[in-house]
Amino acid sequence: MFLGHESTNKKPHLAQHNTPSQNVAVTPPSLYCPILLICALLLPSHLCQATSPLERLAEAVRFKTISFQDQAKIDYEAFSELNGFLEQSYPKTFQQLDVEYINTHSILLRWSGSDPRLNAVLFTAHTDVVPVEQGTEDSWQHPPFAGVIENDRLYGRGTLDDKQGVISLLEATESLLEQGFEPRRTLVFGFGHDEEIGGENGAAALATRMRELNLSFDWMVDEGGFVVRDTPLLPGRDIAMINVAEKGYVTLTLSTKAPGGHSSSPASTGAIGTLARALDRIERNPFKPKLVEPMRSALAMMAPEMDQPERFLLNNLWLFDGLIARQMAKETITQPMVRTTTALTMFNAGIKENVIPQRAEAKVNFRLLPGDSVEMLIEAVTDIVDDSSIVITNDRWTDRPGVADAAGNGFAVISAATTEVYPEALVVPSLLQATTDTRHYVKLAKDQYRFHGNSVGADQIRSVHGTNEYITDRSFNKAIAVARGMLIGAGKGL
């Protein structure tokens, strides 16, 4: 049974909910509001008071909510300070909705609908960001956590992934509350704090709490798709890529042992050389490209927009799918849409320059196309390596989402909201090449979609987890408008 509030003017109980897996004690976010008030009195107003949506996003970027793989390095106080800033910046949202803090740092918001017979809709995003690689800081146009706005661009880590997702939803919610909007269908928001390291203490704990509240969702929207400009798929036309599926996440660890000793007396083959040759074989043998859903449907929808001969090819995918997949595999931006990808990410061996190591280990990250299994991957990599001295183990993420219904109500609501803001864009179902917190909600939501309504160029997408990540003022305001449209459409319960 959904535990809502009786009146939109009622101040809800602000609850703390912690699970044993998160062993940190941090002051509740609401206690940071006095600190922000002192800041406002002592510092220049532009440092403490954001007067526009982009400035509020800039302020959010300045909180260093970094998820390090080594969790001992994480500054959890930054997360509490960010949550305090959100409370202060969106007072109607945090006063009129039911608010819970899960494992101290993740946020669960519930906006009760007037019709309890309707299943809720879930909107998710995350407040954590990835670290900036050491040594690359000087390559940024502005420091990655300075939140600098220049020429209507906001630079900083999280401007695309994914603080803009959190802030756009809160901006939309706050404005709808100010206008007196009352949803028929209950709307739920889940903002996790550790998506970048798997979401076990954030989204997973949020999902557990949702089950305790007997919540279930007709559909959900997470981070993912954008309105993309200048893609090689359809030059000159914006494409709104609503992700109805995402790729699977698997990391294989390859390790080997060999005689060590003094570097003056090396054996003919050492652990590093053996493992390096195996990695070289893996990198030189990528998986063959192929067209699977939802890309087949997306290309079929693009066909009428194409010139010849591309239109003919896309109208006859049954015959030319192999050719098209091979062509897409040649472009950096489209290759992940047609291939299970291979990325050599970590290598560890040796303790001293004149000591031959006895062990070497490497990690290879794969993103699986829908339909490709972990078992198939391991079998293929084992055949490619073809070396019994190499031990292969795997770390896979569970509850992999399926392909959502592109003809479903959720897709229709997202599409309508997007078309209202981007009337010239072609809306298509698409495949997210990365992995999100969505997997933690698979058993709660019938359909899982991934979309944020901001517009990005093909080259801009490469800044996600990279250098000079940024968002434009115009794009962010459009993202807020799309979020409003989605909330209104979902809230009406049509």
N, C-alpha and C positions, 0 to 999 in steps of 0.2 A: 504494500500500500504506500502510495506516495505521501511523504510527510511535508506538506506545504504550509503556507501561512494563510491566515484568514483574511488579512487586509493588506493591500499594497502599501499602507502607511505604517505598518507595524515594523518595528526594528527586530529582525530575526535573532535567534540565538546564534552566536558565533562560536562554533565548536572546534575543538582540537581533537584530531583522531590520528593516533599513531600506531604503527605496527611494529613488531619486534625487530624487523629487518633494518629499521632506520634508527640507529642509536645515537642521536644527537639531540641536545637540548638548546633551543634558541628562543629568545623572547618572542612572544606572539607579535605578528605584524602590526596590530593596532597600537601597540605601545611605542612604535616608531613615529607616530603622527606628531607627538610633541617635539621630537627632534627635527622633523621637517618644518614645524612652525618656527622653531628657533632659527633654523636656516633662513627662513623667509624674512625674519626680522634683521638678521645680521649681515646677510650677503646681498649682492645686487639681485634685483627681481628676476633678471633673465636666467640666473643660475638656479632659482628655486620655483618659479612660477611659469609653467608652460601655458601659453595662451592659445595654441593651435594644436590640432591633432599631431602634426609632424613634430612640433616641439615636445609634446608629451611622449612621443615615441623616442625622440632624442634623449630625453631624460631617462627613459627606461633602458636605453642602450648603455648609459653610463654606469649602471649597476653591473659589476663584473660577476654575473651569475654563470660561471664557467664550470662545465662538467669535465673534470679530468678523469682519465682512465684510472689513475691512482686516486681513489676517493679521499685519501687522507689529505690531499692538496686542496680539496674543495672548500671555499669560503662560504659556509652556509649563512653567515650573517648578511651577506649581500642579497641572498634570496629573501630573507625577512625584511630587509630594507626596501627591496623592490615591491614586495607585497604591501608594505606600509604606504609606499608611494601610490600604488594602485587604489588602495582604500581612500586616500585623500583625493585623488584625481577623479574618481568615479563614485561620488558619495551616494547618489540615488541607487546605483547598482548594488553597492555593499550594504545599504540600509533596507532596501525593499525586497531584495532576493534573499533566499536562505543561503547562508554562507557557512562552509566548513573548511578547515585547513587539515588536510590529510598528510600524515607524517610531517607536520609542521609547515612544509613549504609548498605543497601542491594545493590547488584551490578547487573546491567543488561549489558551484553556484546552481541554485534551482529556482526557476521562474514558474510558479504554479499556473497551470492553465485552468480555464473555467469548466472544461469538459473532461472529467476524470475517466471517461470511457476511451479516450484517445491515448494511444501510446505516445510517449515522449519522443523528442528528437534531441540528439546529442551533438554538441559542437566542441571540438577539442583543439588545443594548441599547446605549446610548451614555452617555458620561461628560461630554460637553460640554453647555453650556446657552447660551441666548441672552442678550444683554446686557439690562440694565434701561434703559428709555428715560430719557434725561436729563430731569430736571424732574419725574419721577413718583415719586421715591424717598420723598417725604413722604406719599404716598398709601398706602404699605404699612403694615399694622398693626405689623409689625416689620421691621427692615432685611432686605433680600432675601438677604443672605449671612451673617446672624447665626445661623441655625439655631435659632431660638427655639421652644420647645415651651410652649404655653399652652392650658390647658383641653383637653388631649389632642389638640391640633392642632399640627403642625409647619409653620411658615411658612417659605417660602424658594424661591428659583429652583431648579428641578430636582426639587422634591418630587413633581411629577407627570410632568415631561418633562425627563430620564428617569432621574435617579439612583435613583429608587425602583425602576425596572426592573432596574438593575444590582444594587442591594443586595438586593432580594427574591430574585433568583436565587442570589446568593452565600450569603445566609442559609439558603436551602433546601438548597443543596449542602453547606454546612458541617454542617448538622444530619443530613443523610443519611449523610455520611461518619462522623460520630460514632456513628451507629447501625449501621454496618457494611454499609450498602446497597451491593450490587455490581450494576451494570447488565449486562444481556445485550447491549444495543445501545450502541454508542459514543455518548457525548453530547459535543457541542462547544459552546463558548461564545465568542462574538465581541463584544467591547466596544470599539466605535469611539470615537474622540476628536474627530471633526469632522463629525458628522451634520448639525449646524445650518447648515453651509456647504457641504453637498453630499457629504461622505464620501469625497472622492477620496484623501486620505492615510490615512484610517481604514478604513472598511468595504471600500473598493475594494482596498486593500493586504492586508487580511485575506483577502478572497476570492482574491487572487492566491496568497497563501501556502497557502490551502486546496487550490487546484488543484495546487500543487507537491507537496503531501502526498497527492495522488490521493484527496481526500475528496469524497464525494457524499452527498446527504441525501435521504431519503424525503420529509421535510418540515421546515419551520423555523417558528419563532415570533419575531416582532419586536415592537417597541412598537406601540401603537395602541388597540385596543378596551378598554373598561372595562365594569364592571357599572354601568349608569346608572339613577339613581332619578329619578322625577318627570318623565319625558319626555312631551311632548304626544302621542307615538305610542300610549302605553299608560299613562295616569295610574293611579297606585296600584299598579303592578306593576314590580318591578325587571327590567331587560332586560340580559342578558349579551350584548354585541355583539362577536362574534368576527369580526374583519375578514378577509374572504376576498379583498378587492380594495382597492386604493387609487387615488386620482385621479392623473391625470397632471399634471406640473408644466411650465408654459411661461411665460416672461416675454417680452413684446413691448416693444421699445424704439421709441418714436415720436419722430421729430426733424423739425425744420423750420428753414429759414433765411429771413431777411428783412432789408431794409436797416436798419442801426442808426443811431447818431448821437446828437446831443444831445437830451435830453428836452424841450427848449424847441421843437423842430421835429419832432414825431412824424409818421410816415406814417399813412395811414388804417388800415392793418393792420400789426401787428407780429408777431414770432415768438411771443411769449407769448400774445397773443390768438388767433392761428391755432391754436396747439396746445391752448389751453384749450377752445376750441369743439369741437375733435375729441374731447378727453377727455370733455367733457360729453355728446356724442352717444353715446360708448361706454357711459358710466355710465347713461344713460337708456334704453339698449337691451340689457337683460340677455338672456342666452340663455333660451329657452323651457324650462320644467321638463318632465321626462319620467321615467317609471319604467323603469329598466334593472336587470339583475342586478348585485349580489345583492339589491337592495331589493325586487324583486318577490317573491322567495322569502321574505324576512324578513316582509313584510306578510302573505303567505299564511299563514305560521306564527302570526302574531298574531291572525288572524281569529277562531279559536275563543275567544280571551280577551276579545273585544270585545262590547259591547252592541249592540243594533240602534239605528240603521240601519247603523252602521259595519261590523258583521259581514257584512251583506249586500253592502256595497260591496266589501269586501276579498275576499269569496268570488267576486266577479265582476269581477276586474281586467281581463279582456278587454274589458269594456264601460266600466268607470269609471276606468281608469288615468289618463286625462287629468285628470279631476276631482280625483282624489286627489293627483296631482302638483302641481296648482295650489294645493290647500289646504296641502300640505306646504311649498310655496315661500313661504307667508306667515309661517312661523315661523322665527326666526333659527337655532334649533338643527337643524331638519330641512331647511332650504333647500338646504344643500350636498349633501344626499343625492339630490336630484332635478334638480340644475342644474350645468352648467359655470359656475363662478363667476368674477366679474370684480372685481379689486381694484386701484384706482389707488394705487400705493405710493410713487413717487418723482417729483419734478419739479425740474429744474435749469435756471436761466436767469438771466442778468444778473450784472454784476460791481460795479455801483455804482448808487445810487439815481437819479442824473441822467444815466445812460447807457442808451440803448435797446439791448438785446442783439440781436445778429445771429443768434443761434442759441438754440433752446430744445429741451429733451429731457425725456421722461417715460418711466417704466417702468410697465407694467400687468401684474400677475401673474394668471394664469388657472390654475384647477384643473379638469382635464378629466374628465368622466364616462367610465366605460368605454364604448368604442365611438366616442367623439368623437376625431377626429384633429387633429394640429397643422395640417395643410393646410386642413382645414375651418375651423379657428379663424382662420387668417390670412385666408382668403377672406372670411369673415363680417365680420371687423373692418375689412378694406379697404373693403367695401361700406358699412359703417356710417359710417366716416370720410369717404369720398367726397370726398377732397381730394388731388389729385396732388402738392401741395407737401409733404405729409407722407410721410416715408420710414419704412417699418416693417421692422424686423429682429427676429429671434427668437433666444432662448437656451432650448433645450429639453433636458430630461434624458432620457438614453437608457435602454435596457433596461427599459422600463416593464413591471411585472408584470401578468400576466393575472389571471383570476378562478380562485382555488383551488377544489378539490373540497370542497364542503360535506358530501359523503357519504364523504369519505376518512378514513383512519386517523388522521391528524393532528387533524382536526376532532373526531373521536370522543374522542381522548385529552384535548384541551383542554376539551371539553364535559363529560366525566366528572369531571375535576378541579374544574371550576367548580361543577357541580351538587352535588358533595360538600360544598363550602364554602357555597354559596348555594342551598339546596334549593328555595327559593321563586322563584328567578329563572327567567325564560323565556330560554333560550339560542337565539339566532338568528344566521345569517350576516349580515354587514353590510359596508358600504362605509366605509372610512376617508377622511374628507374632506381630510386632509393627505397628505404624502408622507414616506417613511421611507428608511432605508438598505437596505430590502429589495431595491431594484432592483439593487444590486451583487451579490446572491446568486442572481439569477434563473436563471443557467445552472448553478448548483450544486444547487438544491433543486427537487424536482418540484412541491411545493405550498408556497405561502408564506402564512402566517397572521400576524395581528397581534393580540396580546391581552396585557394585564396584569390580574391578578385583583383590583385594588382597586375599591372602590365610590365613585362620585362623583355629586353632584347635578348637575342640568342647568346650574345657574348656576355651579357650581364649574369646569366644563369651560372656561368663558370666561377663567379665570385662567391657562390655559396660554399662555405667551408674553405674559401680561398682568400685572396687579397682584394682589397678595395670593394668589399660588399657595400652596396648602397641601394637606396630607394628614392624615387622622385616624389615631390610633393603631390603632383597631379595623380601619379599612380596610387599613392597611399590613400588619397581622398576617394578615388574610385573604388579601392578595396573596401573602404568603410561603407560606401554606397551599396556595393554588392552584398556585404555582410548584413546591412539593413534589410535588403530585399530578401535574403535567405531567411532571416529571423521572422519577417512578416509572413512570408509564404509558409514557412514551417508552423508558425504560431497560429495561423488561420485554420490549420488542420484540414486543408482541402484534399 
